[in-house]
């Protein structure tokens, strides 16, 4: 039996958390009692992933290795890959291609803090992609998914008053091995980056994107509000903070 493999996408410049990130990569900031990046590592471990690739900017690789080590204290085996420049989440994912060696890809954003999540075993072996979704909050710039009763996602769009869905796409995905070919075939967005949303949309258009609906806590700790929410949630979960 093959070990399940996953990737933590921890690139970017961290501008949404200035001034905290002037001198440190945001994923190494402490969220309650551990570095932010430890939470997506735990998310992958909860899904049965034991071998994990961490992708970050080349300049931050020494810091990540120093903080995370081999991964043993997290119960996983860690490998590190560098990204020469912040060219988008999909570009970061592309750097991990050799690590997966034809296996399905479980990808999580390095600044997303989840409570425990679950995934059916067939998602690790079939030919579909999966996006985790949850009920939308009042946060801005949300991508929402329109989902058929079968669980198939038929549209992903930015939330607006005209949206026919209130299910928010969060930063946890499963992709088939052909995702790397898909990335090589997409064009940069207006921001000059390869967007993970473009990759997901390719699978939607080809009828190969399914939803995983979760009611687990999730926070985008890459924003100041999300960072505070994640810290408070973790403190309450530990029992050290009441209320």
Secondary structure, DSSP 8 states (H G I E B T S, - for coil): ---EEEEEE--S--GGGTTTTSSS-GGGSEETTEEHHHHHHHHHHHTTEEEEEEEEEGGGHHHHHHHHTTSGGGTSEEEEEEESS---HHHHHHTTHHHHTTS-EEEEETTEEES-----GGGGTSS-EEEEEEE--S-SS-EEEEE-TTSBEEEEEE--TT-S--EEEEEEEEE-TTHHHHHHHS---TTSS--HHHHHHHHHHTT-EEEEE--S-EEETTSHHHHHHHHHHHHHHHTSS--
